[in-house]
């Protein structure tokens, strides 16, 4: 539920809300898990945890028509700068994304196109997909193919991509299982899906609690752990899933309110500790069809 709303906060957003069943198992029996505030709008939201499968998700949530109100024009994922994730890919991801022949790559949630631009330079035939028209326009300004929408998408039917990537995107969608099933259908046999999401069970998430930058409520609707992401990928049809950790020390700096963690050294140390103890800030799954 929405918590502690002032009238000014209510007036700020004219939004329609919806109750959600569990995005993984469809269960409706859940327990309150965490309350946190939207850092951009000041509203408070509730994260619940499914009693059947353990998945955590934001509930209630903005419906599809209202969700865009929580994405301001200057939302960071839609800016022109290339995200750090794309400047230096982990080695195992780089090995997975070696193009061959006329290989096609779809980046779902392409943002401003930094990753697509890099993959195009490596030889991929790339296409981007994003709900934000402004983001798609920026990708097209780079001379790359991009479309507005989500998955499933009417442009593509089945087995037309050799790789699909989802960088910090799956947690934003209303129906993540449906998106993953659509991605499975679009991949050619043996092709790979790469999914990166915040780690709701990571050390930083537990350390900072409601102040953790990786929550980003209510834009983040599903809050994955290694176990729940694995289950959802398996339920979508993927066989072999390799689960890795992803470090995001900038998330820790944003999360810190005071003290030594404001420094790059402090946040880097906390990120390193989470990584070596198996609880880094992010998850990266490589799933094979």
N, C-alpha and C positions, 0 to 999 in steps of 0.2 A: 504494500500500500504506500501511498504518499504520506509523508510524515511531517508534522509541524509546519504546515504551509501558512504563510501570511497571506492576506488578501492581495498584496502587491505581487507576490510570487504567483498566485493563481491568475491574476490579470496578465502577467507577463507571457504566459503560454495558454493558448486556447487549444487544448489537446483532448483527444479522445483516447481513453485507456481501455485495455483489455486484459482479462485474466488469461493466463496461459497454462496449459497442461505441460508436463515435462517434455522438452524437445527430443529426448532420447527414447524413453519408453512409453510416453503417453500417459503416465500416471498423474493422478490429481491429488494424491496425498503427499503433502510436503510440509516442512517445518521451517520457521524463520531461522535464518543463518547469520545475516549481517545487514546492518543499516549503514548507508553511506550517502554523502552529498554530491550532487553534480557540481564539479568544479567550475563549470561555465555558467550554469543557471541558478545555482543555489538551492534547488529542490532536493529533498531527501527521498531515497528509494530503498526498497527492501529486496535483498537477495534471499531466496529460499532454496532449500535442498530437498530433492526428491527422496522420499523414504524408501522407494522401491529400488532405484538404481544408483542413487548418490549424486546425480548431476545437480549442480547449482545453477540457478538462472534468475534473472530479474523478473519480479512478478508483484503487482501488475506492471505492464509495459505500455509505451505508446503504440497505437496501432499503426499500420502501414502508412496511412494518410498523414498522420501526425509526426512520424519519426523525423522527417526532414527538418522540423523546427529546432531540433537539437544539434544540427550541424551548421554552425555559422559559416559565413563566407570565407573566413580566415582559418577554418579548421585545418590543423597541421597536416593531415594526410593528403590534402588537396593542393598543397603549396608546391612551388616549382622545385624546391631543393630536393636533392636525391637523398633518401633516407640512408642512415648508416648501414642498415641491414644489406643494402644493395651495393654499397661501395666495396664491401669486403665480405663476400659470401663464405660461409664455412666450407671447408674442403670437400666434405661429403656431399654437400648440396651442389657445389661446382662440378663434381664428378657426375652427379646425376643429370645435370643440365648441359651435357655435351651434345651439340646438335649433330644431326646426321641427315644427309640428303636434303629433301625438301621438308624437313621437320617443322611442325607448327606448334606454337606455344600460346596458351591462353592464360593471361594474368587476370584473375577474378578479384575485383577491388583494386584496379590498377592505379588509382590516385592520379598523380601528376605525370606518371609515365617514366620515372627514372629507371625502374627495373626493366621495363620493356625496351627502353633505349639501349641499355647495356646488353640485353639478350639479342637484340637486333644486330648490334655490333659484333656479336660472337657468331652470327650466321643463322639465327632462328628466324622463321617467318612468324611474326608476333601479332597478336591481337589482344586488345584490352577490353574489359567489361567493368563498368562502374555505374552505380545508381546516380551519381552526381553529374549533371550535365556540364558543369564548369570544369570538372576534372577531365571528362572525355574531350572537351574542346581543347584543353591544354595538350593532351596526348596527340590529337589530330594536328595541332600546331607544330608538333615535332615531325610531322610527316608519317605518322604511324596509324595503323588501323585501330579504331576503338568504337565501342557501342555503349549506349545507355541501357541499363537493365540489370537483371539478376539471372540466376540459374534456377530452373531451366529457362532457356531462351529460344524463341522461335527460329532464329537464324541457323541453329545447328541441331542435328538429329542424333547421330551416333557415330562413334569411332572416327573422329576427324581431328584429334589433337594427339601429339606425341608427348606432351607435358602440359599440366595445368598447375598453376601456382596460386596460393591464397595467403598473402602476407598480411597478417593482422586484420583479417577480413571476416572469417567465419563467425567470430564472436559478435559481429554486428547484425547478422541476418536473423529474421524472424523464424525461419524454418531451416536450421542448419543440416538436419538429416536429409531433407529434400534436396538441398544444394549439393551435398556429397553424393547422393544417388545420381543426380544429373551429371556431375563430373565423371562418375564412373562410366556412365553410358557414353560420354563424349571421348573418352580415352581409347586409343587403339590397344590391342592386346599387348601386354608387357609394358605399357607406358606407365609413367609415374605421376602421382599427385603429391605436391609439397604443400603442407599446411603449417603455418606459424601462428600461434595464439599465445596470449598471456597464460602463465602457469598459476592457477588459483591455489595450488598446494605448495607453491614455492616459498623459500625462506623469507623473501621480501614481503610477500603477501601476508604471511603470518606475522611478521615483525611489525608492519605498519597498519594492518587491519583496515579500517575505513579510510585511512589516508593514502592507501596504496594507489599509485598512479595507474596501475594496470586495470583497476576497476572501471574507470571512465564511464560511470553511470549517467544517463540510461542508454548511452550509445552501445555499450557492451551488454548484450542480452543474455549470452550464455557464458559461463565461467568454467573453463575446462581444467581438469587435472589430467595427468598422464593416463590414468585408468579410464576416465570417461571419454577422453578423445579417442583412445584405442577402441573402446566399445562402439562408439558412433561410426568410426571408419569401418570396422568389421561389419556392423549392421548395414552399412551402405553397400557392401559387397566386396570390399578390398580384402585380399588375402594376407600377404605379408606386409606388416607395418613396422618400420624402424623408427623408434622414438628417441629423439635427441633433445638436448638442452640448448637454450639460446640466452645469451647474456645481454641485458639492457641496463647498464649502470646509470644511464640518464634517467630511467624511470625511478631509480632510487633517489637521485638528486631531486627530482620533482616531488617525490613523496616526503622527503625530509622537511620538517617544519623548522628545526633549529639544531644547533650543535655541530659536531665535526662532520656529520654526514652531508652538510652543504658543500663540502669540498669534493673535488674529483677523487682525491685520494681516499677519503672516507667512504664514498659511495662505491668506488672501485673495489675496496677491500670487502665490503659487505656483499657486493655482487660476486666476487671471487669465492667467498665463503659459501654462498648459496650454491654456486656451480660445483665446487669440489665435494659438497655434502649431498649432491643429487637434488637440490631444490632451487635451481636457477629461476630467473624471472620469467623466462619464456620457454615454450615447447616448440619443437620443429618435428613434424612427422613426415616421413617419406613412405608413401603407400603405393604398392604396385597392383595393377589390374591383373 
